[in-house]
Amino acid sequence: MAVMFYEEWLRRSRAGPRGPWLLAVDRTLKEYTVSPGALRFNALHAAVMAWMTEEEKAGKDVTSSSYRFNTNDAVTDLLTGLVEDQEGWDANPKEMVGKATLAAAKSHIARMDRPANFSRSVKIGKMFFDRKKLKPAKFPSKMLRKIVRHPAHSNVSFEGLSEGELAAGVRGWNDVLACNERAVGLRAGSFFAVPAHFETWFGAADDAARKELRKRAKLFDLALRTRPITFVRRKSYEIHYIDKQVDPLGATVDETNSNGTYGYVWSAGNHTGGGVRVILYQKPFDEPCPYEGIAQTMIHELSHKFLGTDDEPVGGGPDVYGVAACKALAKKDPKSARNLADCWGYYYISAFKTL
């Protein structure tokens, strides 16, 4: 059984009053946990889908990291377990909930954003593939963007940067690793062992919370040193956000990021080939302080990817950016600060710069 047990679900999803739809999920999950079976699974699946539908009607996305019942991925893990158990009941097709509801659940779990024109490119590519007319692409050399690997760190590359920007990017990554080494806290004198510094960016915390964040920081450290990462220079970039209520290749919402933005990283769960691609715009290079420009932007964007951080407080609200806003959030709402990308970025760079 892949679905989490009833007791774990209650422990991880306690974040406010539970309405009748969520109570139905609780009840059917308890029954399925006590005595797993296809019929009980169908009842649980139906209850979860009904609850999700009601929340969507109220404008809430239950898979969002800011959703109050999913702040520690309780809902995401429940849905993932549902899909895995669904596949386990394939031997009993008459008792299956149906392909439509299964596809809807998978869509919620796998929701992601893609570069502009992705859907059109897929459809055109399939058409040519079906006609056996696909040929190797040929591009003029002037269209190929130069990719340079970091001279000391083979997992990091830079794409499309000018000579001056490349020097700044290499120095920025060196700064990231230097800040990371001091912030992670592998030694007794680390920043995680300094309460005042910790509380500035993450708020007052007990030993359990401090231990949990240190664990996340160690995972971040491992990702920074081993995962393939490419920093891509762009003047602007158009993104198609997938509408969670339709097929992943269906309708999208357009958004154009440009020089008013520091950086961007796709929220898809995994990347292959070139690894994680982080867009860098002009603003990081314009900052007079390299720590607050390149290094902070790199940490901010990669924390989205590797730590699942957000830009908005837990429970929703305006995005939070900047030193003053982050410090205020840490005092007012430590839980939100611990999952905010800018707080992580400033925590790291303040290892070398007073903010």
N, C-alpha and C positions, 0 to 999 in steps of 0.2 A: 504494500500500500504506500503510494507516494504522497498522498495528501497528509498534511501535518495533523497531529493528534489534537483532539478537542481542547485539552488542557493547555497546549502550547499556543493554540489560536487565541484562547481567551487571554493568556498572559501577554501576548505580543500585540493584540489589537485593542487593548483597553485604553481609550482616549476620548471619553465622553459618553453621553447617553446613547443607548442602542434602541433604535426604532423597531417597529414590528417586522420589517423586511429583514433586518440584520439578525433579529432574534430567531427568525425562521432558519437562517443560515446556521446559527449556533446549534439549534435543536437538531437539524438534519445531519450536521457534522458529528455531533455527539453520537447519534444513532449509527452512523457509518463507521465511526471509530470503534464502537463497542462490538459491532457485528458487520464487517464489510460484506458487501454483496452488490450485484448489479442493480437491483431495485432500489436499495438505499442510496447507491451512488447516483442514480437518476434523480432521486428526490433532492439530494444535496446539490447536484448540478442545476436543477431547475430553480432551487431556492437562491443560489448564487446569481444566476442570470437575472432573475426577477429583481433581486436587490440592486444589481448593477444598473438595470434599466431605470429603476426609480431614482437612483442617484444621478444618472445622466440627465433625467428630466429636470432635476434641480440644478443642473449645470455643474455637477461634480464629476471629476475623473478619478475613479477609485484606484487607478494604477499610478497616479501621480505621487511623487515622493513628498509633496506638500499636503496630500490628503490625510486627514487626522488618523484614520485607521491604518494607513500604510506608511507611516513615518519610519518604521523599521522594516519595510518590505513584507509585512505580514500578508497583505492582500495579494501582492505579486507572487509570493511563494505559494499561497493557497491556490491561485489560478494555475500556476505551473504544475502543481501536484494534481490538480483536476485533469489537465490535459494528459499527463502521464498515465493516470489511472484510467482515463477514457480509452486510451489505446490498449490498456490491459484487459478491457471487457469486450474486445472485438470478437471473441469467441461466441458472444451472445448478441447477435445483431438485432434480434427482435426487441431486446430490452435497451437498446442504445437510445440516447436522447435524440440523436439526429445530427447530420452533417452541418446543418445551418448553425446550430447553437455551438457546436464544437469549433467551427470556423470563427464565430464571433469571439469565443474565449481566446483562441490563438491570436486573433487580431489585437485584442487588448494587451496580451502578453508581449507580442512582437512589435508593438507600435514604434515607429521610428520615423526619422526624416531623411530625405534624400535630396541630392542636387537637382536643380531645375531641369525640366524636360526628361527626367528619368523614365516616366511611364511611356512617353512617346518614343524614346530611344529603344526601349524594350520591345514595343510593338513593331516598330520598323525593322529592328534586328531580327525578330522572329519571322517576319514576312520574307526577308531576304534569305534567311536560313532555310525556310520551307521551300523556297524556289531554287535552293542550292546556288545562290549567287553571291555568297559572302566571299570577299577577297581580303587579303592583308591590306590594312590601311597604309597609305603613304602620305606623309606630312612633309611640307617644306622644312628644312632644317631651322629656319628662323622661327617656326611655330613651336619648336620643342623648348620647353623650359628647362633651364640648367638645374641639375640636382647635385648638390655637394654634400658629402658626408662629413660629419664633425671629425676633426683630425684626431681626437683622443677618445671619442665615444662612438663606437661603430653602430650602435642602435639608433643614433640620431642623425637625421639628414635635413637639409634646407633646400627648398625648391623656389626658384624664381626670385631670389634676393639679389640686389645689386652688390657690388664689391663692399661698399661701406656698410650696407645692411647685413651682409654675411658676417663681417667682423663683429658687428653688434650682436648678432644672433649667437655666434660661437661664445662670445663673452657672457651673454645672457644665460646660456645653458650652464656654463661653468659656475655662474653665480647661483643658479638653481640648485646644483648639486652641493655647493658649499653651504647654502642655507639649509638644505635638506639634511646634511650630515649633522649639523648642529641642532636642528629642530627635532629630529627623530627621537633622540634620547636613548642611545645605546650605552651612554656613559652616565655616571652619577651626577655630573655637573650639567646635564642637558637642560634645555629650555622647558621640557615637560616636567622637570623636577622643580621649576621655579613658579610657585603659585601666582605671584603678581603678574608675570608675563602670560601665563596660561589664562588667567581670568580676564586680562585685557581684551583678548580676542574670542574666548570661548565661554566666558562667564564663570561664576563660582561653581565648582564641581566637587562632588565627593570622590573618594578613591576609585569607585567603580567606573564613574564617567571618565576620569582621567586615564584609567587603564584601558578603557574601550577606545578612546581617541588615540592613545599611543599604539594600540594594535593596528588601527587603521593607518596610522603614519608609517608603520613598518611595512605594510602592504604597499603603500604609496612609494616608499623607498625602493622596494623590489621592482615595481613596475617602471619607475624612472630609469633604473639601471639595466633593465633587460628587455622591455617591450620595444618593438620597432616604432619610432615616432618620426614624423615628417612635418616640419614647420613650413607652411606654404604662404608666400607673399601674394596678397590680392588687393586690388584697389576697391573692388566691390564683389559681392557674390550673392546670387539669388538662390533662396532655399524654398523648396516645396515641403510644407509640413503636411503629413498624412492625416486625413480626417479619420479619427478613431472609430467613427460609426460606419465606415464604408470599407470596401475591400482595400488592402494595402496598395494596390495599383490604381485605385480610383481617384476621386476628387481630392484636391489638395488646397492648401492655403498658402499664398505666395508672401514672401518677406525678403526684402533686399537689405543686406548688411553692407555698409560702406565705411568710409574713413571716419565716420562718427563713432565707430565701434573699435574696441581694442583687439578682440579676437573672437573666434568661433570654433566650436568642435561639435561634431555630429553626436547625437545621443544614442546611436545604435549600440546594442550590447556588445558586439564583437566586431573586430576588423581582421581581415586577412591580407596577405600580399604585402602591400606597402605599410601595413599597420595603421596606427592612429595618425590621422591628418588634422593638424591644427592650423586654422587660417589666422594669419597675422595681418592686420591692417596698418595704416600709417601712424596712428596715435602712439603705440608703444615706442616707436622710433623717435617720436617728437618729445617724449618726456626727458627733462634734463637729468633726472636721476635714473641710471640704468636699472637699479633694483626695482623702483616703482614703475618702470616702463616695461622692458623686455621680461625680466625675471618674474615679476608679479603676474604679468599676463600669462606667461607659460604655466606657472603653478596654478593659477585660477582656472585656465581652460582644461588642464590635465586633471585637476581635481574633479571636474565634472565627469571626466571619462573614467578615472580609476577609483574614485571615492563615491561617485554618485551624488555629488553636491548639487545644490540648486542656487538660483539667484534671488529667490523670493523666500520670505519667512515660512515656517511650517504653518499650515492652515490658510495660506494665501495672503495676498497683499502686494503692494508695490515692490519691485525689485530693489535690493539694497546694494549700493556700491559706495566706495570711498571710505577713508579712514574714520571720519567722524561718525558716519552712519553705522559702520561696523562696530565701533566701540560702544555706541549707544545701544545697539541690538544685543551685544554681549551682556550688558547690564540688565536690560529689560527682559530678554528672552534667550537664555543660554542654549536651550534646545535648538532654536533656529540658528544661532550663531555657529553651532557645531556642525551644521550641515550647509553652511553658506560658503560659496566658493571664494568670495573676497576675504572673508575672515581667515580662511586657510592660507590664502596668498599673503596677506599682511602678517600673519603669524610667522610664516617662514622668513620673509625678507626682513622682519624686524630683528632677526638674529644678528644682522649686520648693520641695520639702520634704525635710528630712533624715530618713531612715528608718533 
